[in-house]
Amino acid sequence: MSEQLADVQTVLRQQSAIASFGTFALRERDLLTILTTAARVCSEGLGVPFCKVCRYRERENDLLIEAGFGWHPGVIGHVVSRADESSPQGRAFITGKPAICNDLRSDHTFELPAFYAEHGIISTIDVIIKGNGKPYGVLEIDNNKQHNYNEHDIEFLTAFANVLAEAVATSVRTAELQATIAQMKVMAEEKDCLLSTNKALTEELQEFAHVASHDLKAPLRAISLLADWITDDLRPIASTESLEHLALMRQRVTRLQMLIEGLLTYTRIGHAEAPLGPVDVGDLVAEIAGLLGPPPGFHVRFDGKAPVLNTQRPPLEHVLQNLISNALRHHDRPTGEIVVSTRTIDGIVEFSVRDDGPGIAPALHERIFRIFATSTGQDQSDTAGVGLSIVQKTVQRFGGKVWIISAPPARGTTFVFTWPDDNGIKAALGSGMKLAAE
């Protein structure tokens, strides 16, 4: 009865040791400290003088003594065994089952490293330490006395190895999380640096644009005025060709003035903000049509039931005005129609601005969105080639897209762009996006 009582007390003591180690491992962050403590607690729990934790190294295909208890200096962190059945720990690692050697003196199947003899090791137990995909390694107790280990010893060591496996996994996950956090901090710092640099460059660009505008507008006005005076003075005697040259000069001066104004508008996109508010799209289209004053025979209208959006009005108005005026300007007939319509897809409003003009060749669909690009030669164009660039940049500031549907010789061009609802705009504002406004 006294022997059974002793066994019960041993089991209880071992279970208490496992529970205490588990609590310790959850608090401790240093993996080597966890492994070293595990070796000591196992050694004390089974009453043996030695214990070690062997980590599997995949590239070398061996088992390195990562931590231990009771060993002479020079063993821990240096001694390795092959990860095969030539050693007790290698057998446990290969088979995944506990390897028990009650007396190594009578077992000639192993090729033992020299440190076994140096420490007088006679009996061992090895159990696997599980890992993610592949085992982490092996937990081994070593005794310099012959001993017949029982099932309770195996159960204790196996349970301890399982707790140790969880502690190792937690430590690895913590290290990965800390590395991720450190990487995110670096990325955040890089982002802040880029934002700061971008802000400085934007301010420099705006300053340059304003200076250029101020310095160029005055001489351009002077050139235009001189061309008018020369035309008036020479009209009675000048040839038709000379008058055409003067007209061409005034046209190019006008185009330069438009380029300057367009460049200023382009640099201001995203730096002026307007409050959110309800915008009746039907009323907005009607107001734009009244402002543009289409020639007789042209009609601008909204088709269908117009939505009321909670959005910033100025940028949306600017986009629609550019697209409608673009359709009017490039129409090739004395009569025509520009139709604006919308549809909502997953909370995103999709606008369509459709005309019945000559259409745009597919080869130009991407080009015309480039700044200063036009669908005709520059001398034949009365635009600066900035309007569609402004449209694209403004739409993209709201997280939207803009594209063209047109396939001559079929008539008509449809510009389609997406615009977020109230929630989408708030999300864009929350992420630090500068919304466009004119």
LINDA-V141096 format. One record per residue. RES is the residue in one letter. PSI is psi in degrees with one decimal (* if undefined). NEAR is the number of other ideal C-beta (glycine too) atoms within 10 Angstrom. D_LAST is the distance of its C-alpha to the last C-alpha in Angstrom with 1 decimal. Layout:
BEGIN
res = (RES & RES)
psi = (PSI & PSI)
near = (NEAR & NEAR)
d_last = (D_LAST & D_LAST)
END
This chain:
BEGIN
res = (M & S & E & Q & L & A & D & V & Q & T & V & L & R & Q & Q & S & A & I & A & S & F & G & T & F & A & L & R & E & R & D & L & L & T & I & L & T & T & A & A & R & V & C & S & E & G & L & G & V & P & F & C & K & V & C & R & Y & R & E & R & E & N & D & L & L & I & E & A & G & F & G & W & H & P & G & V & I & G & H & V & V & S & R & A & D & E & S & S & P & Q & G & R & A & F & I & T & G & K & P & A & I & C & N & D & L & R & S & D & H & T & F & E & L & P & A & F & Y & A & E & H & G & I & I & S & T & I & D & V & I & I & K & G & N & G & K & P & Y & G & V & L & E & I & D & N & N & K & Q & H & N & Y & N & E & H & D & I & E & F & L & T & A & F & A & N & V & L & A & E & A & V & A & T & S & V & R & T & A & E & L & Q & A & T & I & A & Q & M & K & V & M & A & E & E & K & D & C & L & L & S & T & N & K & A & L & T & E & E & L & Q & E & F & A & H & V & A & S & H & D & L & K & A & P & L & R & A & I & S & L & L & A & D & W & I & T & D & D & L & R & P & I & A & S & T & E & S & L & E & H & L & A & L & M & R & Q & R & V & T & R & L & Q & M & L & I & E & G & L & L & T & Y & T & R & I & G & H & A & E & A & P & L & G & P & V & D & V & G & D & L & V & A & E & I & A & G & L & L & G & P & P & P & G & F & H & V & R & F & D & G & K & A & P & V & L & N & T & Q & R & P & P & L & E & H & V & L & Q & N & L & I & S & N & A & L & R & H & H & D & R & P & T & G & E & I & V & V & S & T & R & T & I & D & G & I & V & E & F & S & V & R & D & D & G & P & G & I & A & P & A & L & H & E & R & I & F & R & I & F & A & T & S & T & G & Q & D & Q & S & D & T & A & G & V & G & L & S & I & V & Q & K & T & V & Q & R & F & G & G & K & V & W & I & I & S & A & P & P & A & R & G & T & T & F & V & F & T & W & P & D & D & N & G & I & K & A & A & L & G & S & G & M & K & L & A & A & E)
psi = (-40.3 & -34.7 & -41.2 & -40.0 & -39.2 & -40.4 & -43.3 & -43.8 & -37.2 & -45.2 & -43.5 & -40.7 & -39.7 & -42.1 & -38.8 & -37.9 & -41.2 & -45.4 & -42.4 & -40.3 & -40.8 & -42.6 & -42.3 & -45.0 & -31.6 & -30.3 & -33.2 & 137.4 & -24.6 & 118.4 & -40.5 & -37.2 & -40.5 & -46.2 & -42.7 & -42.4 & -38.5 & -43.2 & -42.1 & -45.9 & -39.1 & -43.5 & -45.5 & -37.2 & -32.3 & 0.7 & 39.5 & 155.4 & -16.4 & 148.5 & 147.7 & 154.0 & 120.1 & 126.2 & 133.4 & 132.1 & 112.1 & -44.0 & -41.3 & -15.3 & 50.4 & 179.4 & 112.5 & 135.6 & 100.6 & -37.2 & 161.1 & 179.8 & 132.1 & -5.9 & 153.3 & 155.8 & 145.1 & -6.7 & -55.9 & 127.0 & -0.5 & -43.4 & 137.8 & 158.2 & 153.0 & 143.1 & 58.7 & -171.8 & 14.9 & -7.5 & 157.8 & -45.8 & -34.6 & -38.4 & -44.6 & -38.4 & -40.9 & -44.7 & -24.3 & 7.5 & 155.3 & 135.9 & 117.6 & 125.4 & 103.5 & -27.0 & 100.8 & -19.5 & -27.3 & 0.5 & 110.6 & 17.6 & -11.2 & 149.4 & 90.5 & 139.7 & 158.8 & -27.8 & -19.1 & -49.0 & -36.4 & -29.6 & 1.7 & 32.9 & 130.5 & -41.0 & 147.8 & 157.4 & 131.7 & 133.3 & 152.5 & 141.7 & 110.9 & 159.6 & -172.0 & 100.4 & -64.8 & 151.2 & 144.4 & -39.8 & -144.3 & 140.8 & 125.7 & 134.0 & 146.2 & 139.4 & 139.0 & 16.3 & 152.6 & 134.0 & 137.8 & 104.0 & 143.1 & -178.2 & -31.1 & -37.2 & -43.7 & -44.2 & -40.8 & -48.8 & -39.4 & -44.3 & -39.8 & -40.6 & -36.1 & -42.3 & -41.1 & -38.8 & -42.6 & -39.5 & -40.7 & -45.9 & -41.6 & -40.7 & -40.6 & -44.7 & -39.2 & -42.7 & -42.0 & -40.6 & -42.8 & -38.9 & -39.0 & -43.3 & -42.5 & -40.6 & -40.0 & -36.9 & -42.1 & -44.2 & -39.6 & -41.6 & -40.7 & -39.5 & -45.4 & -39.3 & -43.8 & -41.1 & -41.2 & -43.8 & -42.6 & -40.1 & -43.6 & -43.1 & -39.6 & -43.2 & -39.9 & -41.3 & -44.8 & -42.8 & -43.2 & -43.4 & -42.0 & -41.1 & -44.6 & -41.1 & -46.2 & -42.5 & -24.4 & -30.9 & -44.1 & -51.6 & -31.9 & -41.2 & -39.2 & -42.4 & -43.6 & -41.7 & -41.5 & -39.8 & -38.9 & -43.1 & -44.7 & -40.4 & -44.5 & -41.1 & -37.9 & -6.6 & -41.6 & -26.5 & -16.2 & 151.6 & 162.3 & -38.5 & -40.8 & -41.9 & -36.5 & -37.7 & -40.5 & -39.2 & -39.3 & -37.0 & -44.0 & -36.0 & -40.6 & -32.0 & -42.6 & -42.0 & -39.3 & -40.2 & -40.1 & -37.9 & -42.2 & -46.2 & -40.8 & -39.0 & -40.8 & -44.2 & -41.9 & -39.5 & -21.5 & -14.0 & 129.8 & 1.3 & -1.1 & 132.1 & 145.0 & 154.1 & 154.0 & 146.2 & 165.0 & 133.3 & 115.7 & 111.4 & -36.2 & -45.6 & -38.1 & -44.2 & -41.0 & -40.3 & -41.2 & -41.6 & -42.4 & -36.8 & -42.2 & -29.0 & 69.5 & 146.9 & 157.8 & 137.5 & -7.2 & 142.7 & 134.3 & 123.4 & 162.6 & 135.0 & 128.5 & -167.9 & 118.7 & 131.8 & 158.2 & 113.1 & 144.2 & 94.6 & -178.7 & 120.2 & -48.0 & -48.7 & -39.9 & -42.4 & -41.4 & -41.4 & -50.4 & -39.9 & -42.4 & -44.2 & -41.2 & -45.8 & -33.8 & -42.4 & -40.3 & -43.2 & -36.5 & 8.7 & 143.8 & 10.8 & 161.4 & -13.8 & 152.8 & 177.2 & 134.9 & 123.1 & 127.2 & 134.1 & 164.8 & 159.9 & 151.7 & 127.7 & 113.2 & 45.2 & -0.6 & 129.0 & 127.5 & 116.1 & 144.5 & 129.3 & 105.4 & 134.7 & 172.2 & 35.7 & -162.8 & -15.6 & 168.7 & 127.3 & 139.2 & -31.6 & -18.8 & -2.7 & -36.4 & -37.6 & -39.7 & -12.0 & -7.7 & 143.5 & 135.2 & 5.7 & 144.8 & 163.0 & -7.3 & 176.1 & 151.2 & -37.3 & -25.3 & -9.7 & 139.7 & 22.5 & 164.8 & -11.4 & 24.2 & -24.6 & -49.6 & -28.2 & -39.4 & -42.4 & -50.6 & -44.5 & -39.5 & -46.9 & -42.3 & -29.2 & -26.9 & 10.3 & 14.9 & -176.0 & 156.4 & 138.6 & 171.3 & 141.5 & 110.3 & 138.1 & 76.1 & 150.3 & -3.3 & 137.2 & 155.5 & 147.2 & 137.5 & 120.9 & 127.8 & 133.3 & 151.9 & 147.5 & 127.2 & 156.3 & -171.6 & -46.8 & -40.6 & -38.7 & -41.1 & -38.5 & -41.5 & -42.1 & -40.0 & -28.5 & 5.4 & 9.6 & 133.1 & 117.3 & 146.6 & 140.5 & 148.2 & *)
near = (5 & 6 & 7 & 8 & 9 & 10 & 12 & 11 & 10 & 17 & 13 & 10 & 12 & 22 & 14 & 11 & 18 & 18 & 11 & 11 & 22 & 16 & 10 & 15 & 22 & 12 & 7 & 16 & 13 & 10 & 19 & 14 & 14 & 23 & 25 & 18 & 19 & 26 & 26 & 15 & 20 & 29 & 20 & 14 & 22 & 21 & 11 & 23 & 16 & 22 & 28 & 29 & 29 & 28 & 20 & 22 & 14 & 8 & 5 & 11 & 10 & 18 & 27 & 17 & 24 & 20 & 22 & 23 & 22 & 17 & 20 & 9 & 6 & 10 & 17 & 20 & 11 & 10 & 18 & 15 & 24 & 16 & 23 & 14 & 16 & 15 & 27 & 26 & 26 & 23 & 21 & 28 & 27 & 15 & 12 & 10 & 12 & 18 & 22 & 18 & 22 & 15 & 12 & 20 & 9 & 9 & 13 & 7 & 11 & 19 & 12 & 16 & 17 & 8 & 18 & 20 & 10 & 12 & 16 & 12 & 22 & 18 & 22 & 27 & 27 & 27 & 26 & 24 & 25 & 18 & 15 & 11 & 5 & 10 & 19 & 23 & 29 & 27 & 27 & 28 & 28 & 27 & 23 & 15 & 11 & 12 & 18 & 9 & 20 & 10 & 7 & 14 & 21 & 14 & 14 & 24 & 24 & 15 & 16 & 25 & 25 & 17 & 16 & 28 & 19 & 13 & 22 & 23 & 14 & 16 & 19 & 14 & 11 & 12 & 12 & 10 & 10 & 11 & 10 & 10 & 10 & 10 & 10 & 10 & 10 & 10 & 10 & 10 & 10 & 10 & 11 & 10 & 10 & 10 & 11 & 10 & 10 & 10 & 12 & 10 & 10 & 14 & 11 & 10 & 13 & 14 & 11 & 12 & 17 & 13 & 10 & 13 & 16 & 10 & 9 & 14 & 14 & 10 & 11 & 15 & 12 & 11 & 15 & 18 & 12 & 14 & 19 & 12 & 10 & 15 & 16 & 9 & 10 & 13 & 11 & 6 & 7 & 15 & 9 & 7 & 8 & 14 & 14 & 11 & 12 & 18 & 12 & 12 & 16 & 16 & 15 & 16 & 19 & 14 & 17 & 17 & 17 & 17 & 18 & 19 & 14 & 19 & 20 & 15 & 20 & 19 & 17 & 16 & 21 & 17 & 14 & 14 & 14 & 16 & 7 & 16 & 10 & 10 & 18 & 14 & 23 & 17 & 12 & 19 & 25 & 16 & 14 & 19 & 21 & 10 & 11 & 16 & 9 & 18 & 11 & 6 & 11 & 19 & 11 & 24 & 13 & 18 & 13 & 12 & 9 & 18 & 14 & 11 & 23 & 13 & 23 & 21 & 16 & 17 & 24 & 24 & 19 & 20 & 27 & 24 & 20 & 22 & 27 & 22 & 18 & 22 & 25 & 19 & 13 & 19 & 21 & 9 & 11 & 9 & 11 & 20 & 17 & 24 & 19 & 25 & 19 & 18 & 11 & 12 & 8 & 6 & 10 & 15 & 20 & 15 & 22 & 16 & 23 & 20 & 25 & 16 & 21 & 17 & 20 & 20 & 13 & 11 & 7 & 15 & 15 & 11 & 13 & 18 & 17 & 13 & 17 & 14 & 16 & 20 & 18 & 12 & 7 & 14 & 9 & 8 & 17 & 12 & 20 & 23 & 20 & 24 & 24 & 23 & 22 & 22 & 22 & 21 & 19 & 27 & 20 & 16 & 17 & 22 & 17 & 20 & 13 & 20 & 13 & 18 & 14 & 20 & 14 & 12 & 6 & 8 & 15 & 19 & 25 & 17 & 25 & 16 & 23 & 17 & 25 & 19 & 16 & 13 & 10 & 19 & 20 & 13 & 12 & 17 & 14 & 8 & 8 & 8 & 15 & 15 & 23 & 25 & 21 & 16)
d_last = (93.9 & 93.0 & 91.6 & 89.3 & 88.2 & 87.4 & 85.3 & 83.3 & 82.7 & 81.6 & 79.1 & 77.7 & 77.4 & 75.6 & 73.2 & 72.4 & 71.8 & 69.3 & 67.5 & 67.3 & 66.0 & 63.3 & 62.1 & 62.2 & 60.4 & 57.5 & 57.1 & 57.7 & 54.9 & 57.0 & 58.4 & 61.4 & 62.4 & 62.3 & 64.5 & 67.0 & 67.3 & 67.8 & 70.7 & 72.4 & 72.1 & 73.5 & 76.3 & 77.3 & 76.9 & 79.3 & 81.6 & 81.2 & 80.9 & 78.1 & 74.8 & 72.0 & 68.6 & 68.2 & 64.7 & 64.4 & 63.0 & 61.9 & 61.8 & 65.3 & 66.5 & 68.4 & 68.5 & 67.9 & 69.3 & 66.1 & 67.6 & 71.1 & 73.8 & 77.2 & 76.9 & 78.2 & 75.6 & 74.2 & 74.0 & 70.6 & 67.8 & 70.2 & 72.6 & 71.6 & 73.4 & 72.9 & 70.9 & 73.8 & 77.1 & 78.8 & 78.0 & 77.8 & 74.1 & 73.5 & 75.4 & 73.4 & 70.1 & 71.3 & 72.8 & 70.5 & 73.7 & 75.4 & 77.9 & 81.0 & 83.6 & 86.4 & 88.4 & 86.9 & 90.4 & 91.6 & 88.3 & 88.4 & 85.4 & 82.9 & 82.3 & 81.5 & 79.7 & 82.0 & 80.5 & 82.1 & 85.5 & 84.6 & 83.7 & 86.5 & 84.3 & 86.5 & 84.4 & 80.7 & 78.3 & 74.9 & 72.1 & 68.8 & 65.5 & 63.0 & 59.6 & 56.5 & 57.9 & 60.6 & 62.9 & 61.9 & 65.5 & 68.9 & 70.4 & 74.0 & 76.8 & 79.8 & 83.2 & 86.1 & 88.5 & 89.4 & 87.9 & 87.7 & 84.3 & 84.0 & 81.4 & 80.1 & 79.4 & 77.5 & 75.5 & 74.6 & 73.4 & 71.5 & 69.7 & 68.9 & 67.5 & 65.3 & 63.9 & 63.5 & 61.6 & 59.1 & 58.8 & 58.2 & 55.5 & 53.8 & 54.0 & 52.5 & 49.7 & 49.1 & 49.1 & 46.6 & 44.3 & 44.5 & 43.8 & 40.7 & 39.5 & 40.2 & 38.2 & 35.3 & 35.4 & 35.4 & 32.5 & 30.5 & 31.4 & 30.3 & 27.0 & 26.4 & 27.5 & 25.2 & 22.2 & 23.3 & 23.7 & 20.4 & 18.7 & 20.9 & 20.2 & 16.4 & 16.9 & 19.4 & 17.1 & 14.4 & 17.4 & 18.9 & 16.0 & 15.8 & 19.6 & 19.8 & 17.5 & 19.7 & 22.9 & 22.4 & 20.9 & 24.1 & 26.6 & 24.8 & 25.0 & 28.6 & 29.4 & 28.1 & 30.0 & 33.1 & 33.0 & 32.9 & 35.9 & 37.8 & 37.3 & 38.6 & 41.5 & 42.6 & 42.0 & 45.7 & 47.1 & 44.5 & 44.9 & 42.6 & 41.6 & 40.7 & 38.5 & 36.7 & 36.2 & 34.6 & 32.4 & 31.4 & 30.6 & 28.3 & 26.6 & 26.1 & 24.8 & 22.2 & 21.2 & 21.0 & 18.7 & 16.4 & 16.8 & 15.8 & 12.6 & 11.8 & 12.9 & 10.8 & 7.5 & 9.5 & 10.6 & 7.4 & 6.8 & 8.6 & 8.9 & 6.9 & 8.4 & 8.9 & 12.5 & 14.1 & 15.7 & 17.5 & 15.9 & 18.5 & 17.6 & 20.2 & 19.0 & 15.4 & 16.9 & 19.1 & 16.5 & 14.7 & 18.2 & 19.0 & 16.1 & 17.0 & 20.7 & 22.4 & 25.7 & 28.9 & 30.1 & 26.7 & 25.6 & 22.4 & 23.2 & 22.7 & 25.9 & 27.5 & 26.8 & 23.1 & 22.1 & 20.4 & 18.1 & 17.4 & 13.9 & 10.3 & 9.5 & 5.7 & 5.9 & 9.3 & 8.9 & 6.9 & 9.8 & 12.4 & 11.6 & 12.0 & 15.1 & 16.7 & 16.3 & 17.7 & 20.6 & 21.4 & 21.4 & 23.6 & 26.0 & 29.6 & 31.3 & 31.3 & 30.6 & 28.4 & 26.5 & 23.2 & 23.5 & 21.0 & 22.7 & 22.3 & 24.8 & 24.9 & 26.6 & 27.4 & 24.6 & 21.9 & 20.5 & 21.0 & 19.2 & 21.1 & 20.1 & 23.5 & 24.8 & 28.4 & 27.8 & 29.8 & 28.3 & 27.2 & 30.0 & 29.9 & 30.3 & 26.8 & 25.0 & 23.9 & 23.8 & 21.1 & 18.5 & 19.4 & 17.4 & 19.0 & 21.2 & 22.1 & 24.7 & 26.8 & 28.1 & 25.8 & 28.0 & 27.9 & 24.2 & 22.0 & 18.8 & 17.5 & 17.7 & 14.2 & 12.6 & 14.5 & 13.9 & 10.1 & 11.2 & 13.8 & 12.0 & 9.4 & 12.5 & 14.6 & 12.6 & 13.6 & 17.1 & 17.3 & 18.7 & 18.3 & 21.5 & 23.3 & 26.5 & 28.3 & 31.9 & 33.2 & 35.7 & 34.6 & 32.0 & 28.5 & 25.5 & 23.7 & 20.3 & 20.4 & 17.9 & 18.3 & 16.3 & 17.9 & 19.2 & 19.1 & 21.6 & 19.9 & 16.7 & 19.0 & 20.8 & 17.9 & 17.0 & 20.7 & 21.0 & 18.7 & 15.9 & 12.5 & 10.1 & 6.8 & 3.7 & 0.0)
END
